[in-house]
């Protein structure tokens, strides 16, 4: 009798979830889905921000230690990119399957996504650990900053699996409407990180190593909370041991759609390699300045990533369900929110550059250098919200090929060549100018592509709906 009652409860919960995605007012639905994700991502942002703020203020060695950890971010971003293969590719497919009423298939996507995360953990952590010193040196670590980079990264790699779980599985919570749960998972880890950072770094005198240990422990706690939920059999969509064995079609589809968010993140690592190695030739202070600016950029990119995580399942579900009008409504809201927030935040940072730099360091020379660079570096970013919106929508609509092109456009086709060429004419400022030119150009091109492609997607959806009616 108890088992029957559990089954009934599960059915009621799923039907309520479907009803909301199909009929709830769109603005309220997206905000209900997105705001917990934004809050979770803002709290998650504290992992890196708090680490860097404390590291940057370590007496005497703060600036050098900050540069060392900044070099590590190139590798850390690459690790998270593999998690985006699963979360960025599997979650939209899962949501589309739910919209089509294929709940068992959605569960297989989730379960096999977890298997992929285990594989990616081994493929990333082991080679990087074995080749740590040459990799760090190649991406810009100097004799002064290498010890700090090595110390931080060696400890961080021990927690690779926890990072994979947090990034790769959180989107699967969102597609089943569990945005508050994902927010709680992140908050628990972030609060623990904030407590442990000063205790380990200064109380126990561990310095950079203390920051890394605090991050690993915090990520482990969050990952444990998520896994405990997703392995429970009464969870609407849960990880099933019998479904974890990889199936060719599911893995191929996940990797194909996940290639876009993977490329978006992985190319950040490539850019870090190009820019850090180029800036190292002009002095460690320019590497530190880039670390500060990239950290400050996260105040824009991370909340927008959270908004995209919350809003995309709504688009994917209604795309799978064939509801053209609700897809159009959702897309309009995504564009307005993402472009508006992006513009406002970057304008604030452009007009308050030394204030932004002062958050991360008390070194007056570093604040002055970063303050001069910020207006140039962020100029193209003011309209980059357009690309962020396009990217999220194309992935949500299962447009794998065009999503990959957009991911490659800004960084590989534009930013890498510019970062290699412009320094020959403009010196160190050429590296920073390359970011602004690439960002602005990519945003314009992506918007043109969206204006061309989106009506065709809607037309195909209408055709499919008409076919169903016949």
C-alpha positions in Angstrom: 0.0 0.0 0.0 2.8 2.4 0.8 4.5 1.7 -2.5 1.2 2.5 -4.3 0.9 5.7 -2.4 4.5 6.7 -3.3 3.8 6.0 -7.0 0.7 8.2 -6.9 2.6 11.0 -5.2 5.3 10.8 -7.9 2.7 11.0 -10.7 1.0 14.0 -9.1 4.3 15.8 -8.7 5.2 15.2 -12.4 1.8 16.3 -13.7 2.0 19.5 -11.7 5.5 20.1 -13.1 4.2 19.6 -16.7 1.2 21.8 -16.2 3.4 24.7 -15.1 5.7 24.5 -18.1 2.8 24.3 -20.5 0.3 26.8 -19.1 1.8 29.1 -16.3 2.3 32.8 -17.2 5.7 32.9 -19.0 7.3 35.8 -17.2 6.4 34.4 -13.8 7.4 30.9 -14.8 10.9 32.0 -16.0 11.5 34.1 -13.0 10.4 31.3 -10.7 12.8 28.9 -12.5 15.7 31.4 -13.0 16.0 33.4 -9.8 17.0 30.5 -7.6 19.6 29.5 -10.3 20.9 33.1 -10.3 21.1 33.2 -6.6 22.9 29.8 -6.6 25.4 31.0 -9.2 26.0 34.3 -7.3 26.7 32.3 -4.2 28.8 29.9 -6.2 30.8 32.9 -7.5 32.0 33.4 -4.0 34.1 30.3 -4.3 36.6 32.0 -6.6 36.0 35.6 -5.5 36.5 35.0 -1.8 39.6 32.9 -2.6 41.1 35.6 -4.7 40.2 38.4 -2.4 41.9 36.7 0.6 44.8 35.6 -1.6 45.3 39.1 -3.0 45.5 40.5 0.5 48.1 38.1 1.9 50.8 40.4 3.3 53.9 41.0 1.1 53.2 38.1 -1.4 49.5 38.9 -2.3 50.1 40.2 -5.8 52.4 37.3 -6.8 50.1 34.7 -5.2 47.1 36.2 -7.0 49.0 35.9 -10.4 49.8 32.3 -9.6 46.2 31.4 -8.8 45.2 33.3 -11.9 47.3 31.1 -14.1 45.6 28.1 -12.5 42.2 29.4 -13.6 43.1 28.5 -17.2 43.3 24.8 -16.2 40.3 25.0 -13.8 38.1 26.4 -16.6 39.2 23.5 -18.8 38.1 21.0 -16.2 34.7 22.6 -15.9 34.3 22.6 -19.6 34.1 18.8 -19.6 31.3 19.0 -17.1 29.5 21.3 -19.5 29.5 18.5 -22.0 27.0 16.7 -19.7 25.1 19.6 -18.1 25.0 21.8 -21.2 24.2 19.0 -23.6 22.3 16.4 -21.6 20.0 18.7 -19.6 18.3 20.4 -22.7 17.9 17.0 -24.3 16.4 15.8 -21.0 13.9 18.7 -21.0 12.9 18.2 -24.6 12.3 14.5 -23.8 10.0 15.5 -20.9 8.1 17.9 -23.2 7.6 14.9 -25.6 6.4 12.7 -22.7 9.4 10.4 -22.8 10.2 10.3 -19.1 12.1 7.0 -19.2 14.4 8.3 -21.9 15.0 11.5 -19.9 16.2 9.3 -17.0 18.6 7.5 -19.2 20.1 10.7 -20.4 20.7 11.8 -16.7 22.1 8.4 -15.7 24.5 8.1 -18.6 25.5 11.7 -18.1 26.7 10.8 -14.6 28.8 8.0 -16.1 30.4 10.5 -18.5 31.3 12.7 -15.6 33.2 9.9 -14.0 35.1 9.2 -17.2 35.9 12.9 -17.7 37.2 13.2 -14.1 39.9 10.6 -14.9 40.7 12.0 -18.3 41.3 15.5 -17.0 42.7 15.2 -13.5 45.4 12.5 -14.0 47.2 14.0 -17.1 47.1 17.5 -15.7 48.6 16.4 -12.4 51.4 14.4 -14.1 52.3 17.3 -16.4 51.5 20.1 -13.9 54.8 22.1 -14.0 55.3 22.2 -17.8 51.7 23.1 -18.3 51.7 26.0 -15.7 55.0 27.3 -17.2 53.5 27.2 -20.7 50.4 29.2 -19.7 52.3 32.0 -18.0 53.6 31.0 -14.6 57.0 32.6 -13.8 59.7 31.5 -11.4 58.1 33.7 -8.8 54.5 32.7 -9.3 55.0 29.0 -10.2 55.2 27.8 -6.5 51.9 29.4 -5.7 50.2 28.0 -8.8 51.6 24.5 -8.2 50.4 24.5 -4.6 46.9 25.6 -5.4 46.4 23.4 -8.4 47.7 20.1 -6.9 45.1 20.4 -4.1 42.3 21.6 -6.4 42.7 18.6 -8.7 42.0 16.2 -5.8 38.4 17.6 -5.9 37.9 17.3 -9.7 35.0 14.8 -9.3 33.1 17.1 -7.0 33.5 20.0 -9.4 32.2 17.8 -12.2 29.2 16.8 -10.2 28.3 20.3 -9.2 28.6 21.7 -12.7 27.4 18.7 -14.7 24.4 17.6 -12.6 22.9 20.9 -11.3 21.2 21.5 -14.7 19.4 18.2 -14.3 17.8 19.5 -11.1 16.6 22.6 -12.9 14.9 20.7 -15.8 12.7 19.0 -13.2 11.8 22.2 -11.5 14.2 21.7 -8.5 15.8 25.1 -8.7 15.5 25.8 -5.0 17.2 22.5 -4.2 20.1 23.4 -6.5 20.4 26.8 -4.9 20.5 25.2 -1.4 23.3 22.8 -2.5 25.4 25.7 -3.7 24.7 27.9 -0.7 25.8 25.1 1.7 29.2 24.8 0.0 29.7 28.5 -0.4 29.0 29.3 3.2 31.4 26.6 4.2 34.1 28.0 1.9 33.7 31.5 3.3 34.2 30.1 6.8 37.1 27.9 6.0 39.1 30.4 3.8 40.3 32.7 6.6 40.5 29.9 9.2 42.8 27.8 7.0 44.7 30.6 5.2 45.4 32.8 8.2 44.4 30.9 11.4 46.4 27.8 10.4 48.9 29.7 8.3 48.3 27.6 5.2 48.2 30.6 2.8 47.4 29.6 -0.8 47.1 25.9 0.2 44.4 26.8 2.7 42.3 28.5 0.0 42.6 25.3 -2.2 41.6 23.0 0.7 38.6 25.2 1.6 37.4 25.0 -2.0 37.8 21.2 -2.3 36.0 20.5 1.0 33.2 22.9 0.1 32.7 21.5 -3.3 32.6 18.0 -1.8 29.8 18.9 0.6 27.7 20.4 -2.3 28.3 17.4 -4.5 27.3 15.0 -1.8 24.1 16.9 -1.3 23.2 16.7 -5.0 24.1 13.0 -5.4 22.1 12.0 -2.3 19.0 13.6 -4.0 19.6 12.3 -7.5 20.2 8.7 -6.3 16.9 8.6 -4.4 14.3 6.4 -6.2 11.4 8.7 -5.3 13.1 11.7 -7.0 11.1 12.5 -10.2 14.2 12.0 -12.4 16.9 10.0 -10.6 20.2 8.3 -11.5 19.4 4.6 -12.1 22.2 2.0 -11.8 20.6 0.0 -14.5 20.6 2.9 -16.9 24.2 4.1 -16.4 25.7 1.8 -19.1 26.5 4.1 -22.0 24.3 3.8 -25.1 25.7 5.1 -28.4 22.7 7.3 -29.4 22.3 9.0 -26.1 26.1 9.6 -25.6 26.4 10.9 -29.1 23.5 13.2 -28.8 24.7 14.5 -25.4 28.2 15.2 -26.7 26.9 16.8 -29.9 24.7 19.3 -28.2 27.1 19.7 -25.3 29.9 20.5 -27.7 28.7 24.2 -27.8 28.8 24.9 -24.0 32.0 22.8 -23.8 33.6 24.8 -26.6 32.5 28.1 -25.0 34.2 27.1 -21.7 37.2 25.3 -23.1 38.1 28.2 -25.4 38.2 30.4 -22.3 41.0 28.1 -21.2 42.7 28.6 -24.6 42.4 32.3 -24.3 43.8 32.2 -20.8 46.8 30.3 -22.3 47.3 32.8 -25.1 46.8 36.0 -23.0 48.6 34.9 -19.9 51.7 33.7 -21.8 51.6 37.0 -23.9 51.2 39.2 -20.8 54.0 37.3 -18.9 56.5 38.8 -21.3 55.5 42.3 -20.2 55.6 41.5 -16.5 53.7 39.6 -13.8 51.7 42.7 -12.9 49.8 42.5 -16.2 48.9 38.8 -15.5 47.6 39.9 -12.1 45.5 42.7 -13.8 44.0 40.1 -16.2 43.2 37.9 -13.2 41.3 40.8 -11.5 39.4 41.7 -14.7 38.4 38.1 -15.4 37.3 37.7 -11.8 35.2 40.9 -12.0 33.6 39.7 -15.3 32.2 36.8 -13.4 29.8 39.2 -11.6 28.2 39.4 -15.0 28.7 36.0 -16.6 27.8 33.9 -13.6 24.4 35.4 -12.9 23.6 35.3 -16.6 24.7 31.7 -16.7 22.3 31.0 -13.8 19.5 32.8 -15.6 20.2 30.7 -18.7 20.1 27.5 -16.6 16.7 28.4 -15.2 15.1 29.8 -18.4 16.5 27.2 -20.9 14.4 24.2 -19.6 11.3 26.3 -20.2 12.3 26.9 -23.9 13.4 23.3 -24.4 10.2 21.8 -22.8 7.9 23.9 -25.0 10.1 23.3 -28.1 9.7 19.5 -27.4 6.0 20.0 -26.8 5.6 22.0 -30.1 4.2 25.2 -28.5 5.4 28.0 -30.8 3.9 30.9 -29.0 5.4 30.0 -25.6 8.8 29.5 -27.2 8.5 33.0 -28.7 7.5 34.5 -25.3 10.3 32.8 -23.5 12.9 33.9 -26.1 11.8 37.6 -25.8 12.1 37.6 -22.1 15.6 36.0 -22.2 16.8 38.6 -24.7 15.6 41.5 -22.6 16.9 40.3 -19.3 20.3 39.1 -20.5 21.2 42.1 -22.7 19.9 44.6 -20.2 21.8 43.2 -17.2 25.0 42.7 -19.2 25.0 46.3 -20.5 24.3 47.9 -17.0 27.0 45.9 -15.2 29.8 46.5 -17.7 29.0 50.2 -17.9 29.2 50.4 -14.1 32.7 48.7 -14.2 33.9 50.9 -17.0 33.1 54.0 -15.1 34.5 52.7 -11.7 37.6 50.8 -12.7 39.8 51.5 -9.7 37.0 50.6 -7.3 36.7 47.2 -9.0 40.4 46.7 -8.8 40.5 47.7 -5.2 38.2 44.8 -4.3 40.9 42.3 -5.1 44.1 44.0 -4.0 45.5 46.7 -1.9 48.6 47.1 -4.1 48.5 50.7 -5.4 50.5 50.0 -8.5 48.3 47.0 -9.5 45.1 49.1 -8.8 46.5 51.9 -11.1 47.5 49.5 -13.9 44.1 47.6 -13.8 42.2 50.9 -13.6 43.8 52.1 -16.9 43.0 48.8 -18.7 39.4 48.1 -17.6 37.7 50.7 -19.9 39.5 49.2 -22.9 39.1 45.6 -22.0 35.4 45.8 -21.2 34.3 48.0 -24.1 33.1 45.2 -26.4 31.6 43.4 -23.5 28.8 46.0 -23.2 26.9 44.4 -26.1 28.0 40.9 -25.4 24.7 40.1 -23.8 23.4 39.6 -27.3 25.7 36.6 -27.9 24.9 35.2 -24.4 21.2 35.2 -25.2 21.7 33.7 -28.7 24.0 31.0 -27.4 21.5 29.9 -24.6 18.5 29.9 -26.9 20.2 27.9 -29.7 21.3 25.2 -27.2 17.8 25.1 -25.7 16.4 24.6 -29.2 18.8 21.7 -29.9 20.7 23.6 -32.6 24.0 21.9 -32.1 25.9 23.0 -35.3 25.1 26.7 -35.1 25.8 26.7 -31.4 29.2 25.3 -32.0 30.0 27.9 -34.6 28.9 30.7 -32.2 31.1 29.2 -29.5 34.1 29.1 -31.8 33.5 32.5 -33.4 34.5 34.9 -30.7 37.5 33.1 -29.2 39.0 30.9 -31.8 38.2 32.8 -35.0 38.6 36.3 -33.6 40.2 36.6 -30.2 43.2 34.2 -30.7 44.5 35.8 -33.9 43.9 39.3 -32.6 45.7 38.6 -29.3 48.7 37.3 -31.3 48.8 40.1 -33.9 47.9 43.3 -32.1 50.7 43.3 -29.5 53.2 43.7 -32.4 51.6 47.1 -33.1 50.1 48.2 -29.7 52.4 46.5 -27.2 50.7 45.2 -24.0 47.5 47.1 -24.7 47.1 45.2 -28.0 46.3 42.0 -25.9 43.6 43.8 -24.0 42.2 45.5 -27.1 41.8 42.1 -28.8 39.2 41.2 -26.2 37.1 44.3 -26.9 37.2 43.9 -30.7 36.4 40.2 -30.6 33.5 40.6 -28.1 31.8 43.4 -30.0 32.2 41.8 -33.4 31.0 38.4 -32.2 27.9 39.9 -30.6 26.9 41.6 -33.9 27.4 38.5 -36.0 25.5 36.2 -33.6 22.6 38.6 -33.5 22.4 38.6 -37.3 22.5 34.8 -37.3 19.7 34.6 -34.8 17.5 37.0 -36.8 18.1 34.7 -39.9 17.7 31.3 -38.2 15.0 31.7 -35.5 12.1 32.2 -37.9 13.0 29.0 -39.7 13.0 27.1 -36.4 9.5 28.4 -35.6 8.3 27.6 -39.1 9.5 24.0 -38.7 7.8 23.8 -35.4 4.5 25.0 -36.9 4.9 22.4 -39.7 5.3 19.7 -37.1 2.3 20.8 -35.1 0.1 20.9 -38.3 1.3 17.3 -39.1 0.2 16.2 -35.6 -3.3 17.6 -36.2 -3.6 15.8 -39.5 
